[in-house]
Amino acid sequence: MAIPLRVIFIGESGSDAIAAELRRGGYEPAFHPIASARQLIEALTTAWDVALSEFAVRDFGALQALSLIQDRGVDLPLIVITGKIKESDVLSVLKAGAADHLTRGNLMRLNAAVERELRAVSLRRERVRLEEQFRQAQKMEAVGRLAGGVAHDFNNLLTVITGYSDLLLAKPELQETHRTALEEIRRSAERGGALTGQLLAFSRRQPLQARSIHLNELVLHIEKLLRRLIGEDIELVTIPAAGQDMVEADAGRLEQVIMNLVVNARDAMPDGGKLTIETGTVQLGANFSAKQLGVKPGAYVTISVVDTGTGMDEETKSHLFEPFFTTKSPGRGTGLGLATAYGIIRQSGGAIGIYSEPGLGTTARIYLPRAEDAAAAHPDSGAAAQHLDGAETILLVEDEARVRKLIVDILSAHGYRVLEATRGEEAVRLCRLHKSEIHLSVVDVVMPEMSGPDLMRTIAPLRPGMRVLYISGYTDEAIIHHGILRSGAAFLQKPFLPDALVRKVREVLDSRSTSAPE
C-alpha cells in the first residue's frame, strides 16, 4: 500500500518526473505548488512531510524558503532539486540547512533521501515529546512533594481541631449555642480534611484501599447521584459495555474521579447538552501505550466521559492536570479536580486521556489495568461493638506538642496510663527506666533525629512484647519509604477523631501480634 506524502513543491517544472520517482519508491505524493514567500508562509500553518525546491524561482527559491521555515520553527526537511548549478550554490544551500541536493537528471537517491529525512523528523519529534513529558513529570513531582508536605502539617492542625471539638461535644452539659458553634467548627475541619485528601491524592501520597470491583456496577451504582449532580437540562446516558470489567482499585476514590470529570463536563455545557458515560475494554500495544499514555502494554478497562460542551484548545489541554489550574470563574472551582483524578488513576496503575477540540466537546477516558475475574472482596460489616476503655500502659512518641496533648487527654479519659516522649532518644530512655510492662507504643512516623520505625527497631530488644501503632499525616513517608504497610504494622492516618483513635488502640491491644517492621 502506498504511503501518503504531503509535499511542498517550490518550482516551475519537473514535478511530474519527481512524482513518478516517488511512486516508484512506494509513496503517493500530494503536491502543493509554491511560487512566493507569501504562499509559503500560508502553507506553513498546516502540516507537511517534506519540501522539494529548485534553487531559484524568479525572485524566490531554496535559500529564502529555508530562512522562512527556520524563522517559524517548523521542523520541515527541504531537499533541493536543480539542474546544473555552481558548486558554490550547492554549498550555500547545504550550509543554510537544506537536507540534501539532487539534480533533475539523477533522481535515483530521492526516495532514500526522503525516507532518511522522514525518519530523522520522527526521531526529533519523539525526542521533543519525551523531553516535554520529562519536564512535565518533574514539575508534577515537585508540586506533589510540596502538596504532600503542606498536607502533613495541615493534618496535625486538623487532628487537634477535630479532636478537641469531639471531646467537648461529648459533654452532656454543653449549652446548645456552644454545641452549634462547635459542630460548625468540626464541619469546617472535616472540609479541610477533604482538601488535604485531595492534595495527597494529587501527589499520590494518599493510601488507596484497593479491592476487586466491577466498573459496570460502579457506574450504575452512582448513576442516580450523577443525575442530581448535573441537573435536568443535561441528558445523561450510561453504557456499561465492558465485557470484562474487573479492576483492582479503590471504589470510593474512583467514584471521586468520575464525579470530578462529570462536574467538569457539566460546567462545559451551561446551556445543556448530552453527557455519556461508557465502559469498555481495550488492548494497548507497546507503541501506543508507551508513547501516548505512559502505562504498560496489556488489557485495560476504560471509562469514557463524553460531553457535547464547548471543548478546549491545545493551550488549555496542556495545563489540565496542573493543581490549581482552572478555567472556571472565581469561587466556582479549586483547580484540584483533575489534578486529584490524575493522582488517583496513576496510583492505581492507569492513565487518563483527554481528547477535545473547541466547539466539538470533550472526551475524558480513564484506563485501568484489567484484573482477573474473581469475586469482589467486601469488608466485614458485622464486627461487634468494642469496649473501648482499658488500663494498659501506652508509650506515646509525638513531636507535635498540641497533637501529643490531645492524644494524652483522649487515652487518659479512657483509663489508659500514658508515658509521653517528644523524641526517639527520650522514648528509649523511658523504656529503660520504666519498671512495669509497656503494652503499646503510639508512634509518629516522621520525627526529627529518628523516625518511628527506626525507633521501634531500637526499642525492640528492650521491650520485645510491646505492640505498636503508627500515626502520621504524611502517608507517603509512612507506607512507602518506611515499609509499614509491607510489614503489616497497624497505622492510623491523621487527622483522626477521638473515637477512631481509641478504637484503633483497643484493636491493636486485643490483637495477637502487631509489631514494627523488621
Secondary structure, DSSP 8 states (H G I E B T S, - for coil): --EEEEEEEESSS-HHHHHHHHHHTTEEEEEEEE-SHHHHHHHTTS--SEEEE-SEETTEEHHHHHHHHHHTT----EEEEESS--HHHHHHHHHTT-SEEEETTB-TTHHHHHHHHHHHHHHHHHHHHHHHHHHHHHHHHHHHHHHHHHHHHHHHHHHHHHHHHHHHHT-TT--HHHHHHHHHHHHHHHHHHHHHHHHHHHTT-S----EEEEHHHHHHHTHHHHHHHH-TTEEEEEEE--SS-EEEE-HHHHHHHHHHHHHHHHHT-TT-EEEEEEEEEEEE-HHHIIIII---SEEEEEEEEEE-S----HHHHTTTTSTT---S-TTS--S-HHHHHHHHHHHTT-EEEEEE-TTS-EEEEEEEEB----------------------EEEEE-S-HHHHHHHHHHHHHTT-EEEEESSHHHHHHHHHH--S---EEEEESS-SSS-HHHHHHHHTTT-TT-EEEEEES-HIIIIIIT-HHHHT-EEEESS--HHHHHHHHHHHHHSS------
